[in-house]
Amino acid sequence: MQHAGNNFNIKVNDIIVRYNDEGPKEASVIIFIHGFPLNKSMWDKQLKSLKDDYRVIAYDIRGHGNTDVGAIDFSIDLFVNDLLGFMDALKIEKTIICGLSMGGYIALNAIENHSDRFTALILSDTNCTADSPEAIEKRMNTIISIKENGVEKLANNLLPNLFAPESFETNSEEIAAVKEMIVTTSKQSLYNSLHALANRNETCSKLSGIKVPVLILVGEEDKITPIEAARAMNVKIRNANLHIIPHSGHLSNLENPYEFNSQLTKFMATVKPI
């Protein structure tokens, strides 16, 4: 039976979570987790490409897109708790998980602490390290800047780091869409998420314990989580494959969806169905 829809909502913990859910309901499930400060729509091209063969789900993280903020301070642990509650609410026992950037931090934490819930892991443009003191200071300064200068300036500052230079010539629609995602995120959610990112724990020391198949994808011009970070993870994970996505920066799934989706499809064909 084909199961398709956008902007479903479901109660998870103390919030209403919005999500897209497409593909055959009996097929293997893939859950996509977006980056900061974006939302589930960044995965639209992946859902469209994969929905004939997989049940593909993308959801808005707490405080992003159309999902409620709730009354609890944000943390990566909280985001993982929301993910597991979301899976439980949808009666999904096990899933393949794909996270980009902040979504990758959530996915790594989830795999580390709840490995029995996942059959494979896709890490896109992310890393396993904690923030350095300098990075933490930069995030706190970003909060000050948002308070003083607004979210529009944040978006304008982020875009050159999110996209490869050539994307400003070839991907103007995607850039406009990402800017819209950023400026429509509430200031409180931005503050809460920046604190969560700054306070996250490293997961590098636990990578050797990952037992499921892993695909690592990274844009060849990613300035935020560069190729070196992806290679470092690849060395530590036994079952990992690394692929560099050409003509792309930090948002490789948006900048080169053809290559990104091709690598997803090849990888998932090797994952045993549940």
C-alpha positions in Angstrom: 0.0 0.0 0.0 1.4 3.4 -1.0 1.5 5.8 1.9 2.1 9.5 1.1 1.6 12.9 2.6 3.1 16.1 3.7 2.8 18.1 6.9 1.3 15.3 9.0 1.4 16.0 12.7 1.8 13.7 15.7 2.2 14.2 19.4 5.7 13.3 20.7 6.6 13.9 24.3 5.4 17.4 25.0 5.2 18.7 21.4 3.5 18.4 18.1 5.9 17.2 15.4 5.3 17.9 11.7 6.6 15.4 9.2 6.4 14.1 5.6 5.9 10.4 5.1 5.9 8.8 1.6 6.4 5.5 0.0 5.1 1.9 0.6 4.2 1.5 4.2 5.6 -2.1 4.3 9.0 -1.1 2.8 12.2 -0.4 4.7 12.1 2.9 6.5 14.5 5.8 6.1 14.3 8.8 8.5 16.0 12.0 7.4 17.1 14.6 10.0 17.8 18.1 8.8 20.6 20.5 9.8 20.6 23.8 11.7 18.7 26.1 11.2 16.7 24.4 8.5 13.6 22.1 8.3 12.3 18.9 6.7 11.8 20.5 3.3 15.5 20.3 2.7 15.0 16.6 2.0 12.3 17.0 -0.6 14.5 15.8 -3.5 15.6 12.7 -1.6 12.0 11.8 -0.7 10.9 12.2 -4.3 13.8 10.1 -5.6 13.4 7.2 -3.1 9.7 7.0 -2.3 9.0 4.3 -4.9 11.2 1.7 -3.1 11.4 2.9 0.5 9.2 4.5 3.1 10.9 7.8 3.4 10.2 10.2 6.3 11.5 13.7 7.0 10.5 15.6 10.2 11.0 19.0 11.6 13.2 18.9 14.7 11.8 20.6 17.8 11.7 24.4 17.3 12.3 24.1 13.6 9.9 24.3 10.7 6.4 23.7 12.0 7.3 21.6 15.0 6.6 23.1 18.5 9.4 24.5 20.6 8.2 23.0 23.9 9.2 24.2 27.3 12.5 22.3 27.8 16.0 23.6 27.1 17.3 22.1 23.9 20.1 19.5 23.9 21.3 16.8 21.5 20.0 14.2 24.1 16.6 15.9 24.0 16.5 15.8 20.1 17.4 12.0 20.3 14.6 11.5 22.8 12.2 13.2 20.4 13.5 11.0 17.6 12.8 7.8 19.5 9.4 9.1 20.7 8.6 9.9 17.1 9.5 6.4 16.0 7.4 4.9 18.8 4.5 7.1 17.9 4.7 5.9 14.3 5.2 2.3 15.4 8.6 2.1 13.7 10.8 -0.4 15.5 13.9 0.0 13.4 15.0 2.4 10.7 17.8 3.5 8.5 18.7 7.0 9.6 20.3 9.9 7.6 21.4 13.1 9.3 23.1 16.1 7.9 25.2 18.4 10.0 23.2 18.9 13.3 21.1 15.9 12.1 24.3 13.9 12.0 25.1 14.8 15.6 21.6 13.6 16.5 22.1 10.4 14.5 25.5 9.6 16.0 24.2 10.1 19.6 21.2 7.9 18.8 23.3 5.1 17.4 25.7 5.3 20.3 22.9 5.0 22.9 20.2 3.1 21.1 21.9 1.0 18.5 19.1 -1.7 18.5 16.7 0.8 16.8 18.8 1.3 13.7 19.8 -0.9 10.7 22.1 1.5 8.9 23.5 5.1 9.3 24.1 7.8 6.7 26.2 10.7 7.9 26.2 13.8 5.6 28.4 16.8 6.1 28.8 16.3 9.8 31.5 15.3 12.3 31.9 13.6 15.6 33.8 16.2 17.6 32.6 18.5 20.3 32.9 22.3 19.9 36.2 23.8 20.7 36.3 26.7 23.1 36.6 29.0 20.1 33.6 27.5 18.4 31.6 27.8 21.5 32.5 31.5 21.8 31.5 32.0 18.1 28.1 30.4 18.8 27.5 32.7 21.8 28.5 35.7 19.7 26.0 34.6 17.1 23.3 34.7 19.7 24.3 38.3 20.6 24.4 39.2 16.9 20.9 37.8 16.3 19.6 39.8 19.3 21.2 43.0 18.0 21.0 42.6 14.2 18.1 40.1 13.5 17.8 36.8 11.7 18.2 38.3 8.2 21.9 39.1 8.9 22.4 35.6 10.3 21.1 34.1 7.1 23.3 36.4 4.9 26.3 35.4 7.0 25.5 31.7 6.9 24.8 31.2 3.2 28.4 31.6 1.9 29.5 28.8 4.3 26.5 26.6 3.6 27.0 26.5 -0.2 29.9 26.0 -2.6 30.8 29.2 -4.5 29.5 27.8 -7.8 26.1 27.2 -6.3 25.5 30.9 -6.2 25.6 30.7 -10.0 23.8 27.3 -10.5 21.5 26.9 -7.4 19.8 30.2 -6.9 16.4 28.6 -6.1 17.9 26.4 -3.4 19.8 29.3 -1.9 16.6 31.3 -1.7 14.8 28.4 -0.2 17.4 27.9 2.5 17.4 31.6 3.3 13.7 31.4 3.8 14.1 28.4 6.2 16.6 30.4 8.3 14.6 33.6 8.5 11.4 31.9 9.4 13.0 30.0 12.4 12.1 31.8 15.6 14.8 33.6 17.5 14.2 31.5 20.6 14.7 28.3 18.7 17.9 29.7 17.2 19.2 30.6 20.7 18.2 27.2 22.1 19.8 25.3 19.2 23.0 27.2 19.4 23.3 26.3 23.1 22.6 22.7 22.3 25.3 22.6 19.6 27.8 24.3 21.8 27.2 21.9 24.7 27.1 18.6 22.7 29.5 15.8 23.6 31.9 14.2 21.2 31.1 10.9 19.7 34.4 10.1 18.1 35.5 7.8 20.9 32.5 5.6 20.3 32.7 5.3 16.5 34.6 1.9 16.6 31.6 0.4 18.4 29.1 1.1 15.5 28.1 -2.3 14.0 25.6 -1.2 11.3 26.6 -0.3 7.8 27.6 3.4 7.5 27.7 5.7 4.5 29.6 9.0 4.9 28.9 11.8 2.4 30.6 15.1 2.3 30.6 18.0 -0.2 34.0 18.5 -1.8 33.9 22.2 -0.8 32.3 21.9 2.6 33.8 24.7 4.8 31.9 23.8 8.0 32.6 20.1 8.2 35.4 19.6 5.7 36.5 16.4 4.0 39.2 15.8 6.6 36.5 15.4 9.3 34.7 12.9 7.1 37.9 10.9 6.5 38.6 10.9 10.2 35.3 9.3 10.9 35.7 6.9 8.0 38.9 5.6 9.5 37.3 4.9 12.9 34.1 3.2 11.7 34.6 -0.4 10.6 31.6 -0.7 8.2 31.9 2.8 6.7 32.1 3.9 3.1 33.1 7.5 2.2 32.0 9.3 -0.8 32.8 12.9 -1.7 30.0 14.8 -3.5 31.4 17.1 -6.2 30.2 20.6 -7.0 28.8 21.0 -3.5 29.5 22.5 -0.1 27.9 21.9 3.3 24.4 21.2 1.8 25.5 18.5 -0.6 22.0 16.9 -0.8 20.7 20.2 -2.2 23.6 21.3 -4.3 24.2 18.0 -6.1 21.0 15.9 -5.5 21.7 13.6 -8.5 25.0 12.3 -7.1 23.8 12.4 -3.5 20.7 10.3 -4.3 22.8 7.9 -6.5 25.1 7.2 -3.5 22.1 6.7 -1.2 20.5 4.3 -3.6 23.7 2.2 -4.0 24.2 2.1 -0.3 20.7 1.2 0.7 20.7 -1.7 -1.8 23.4 -3.3 0.3 21.4 -2.9 3.6 19.5 -6.0 4.5 15.8 -5.4 4.9 14.4 -5.7 8.4 
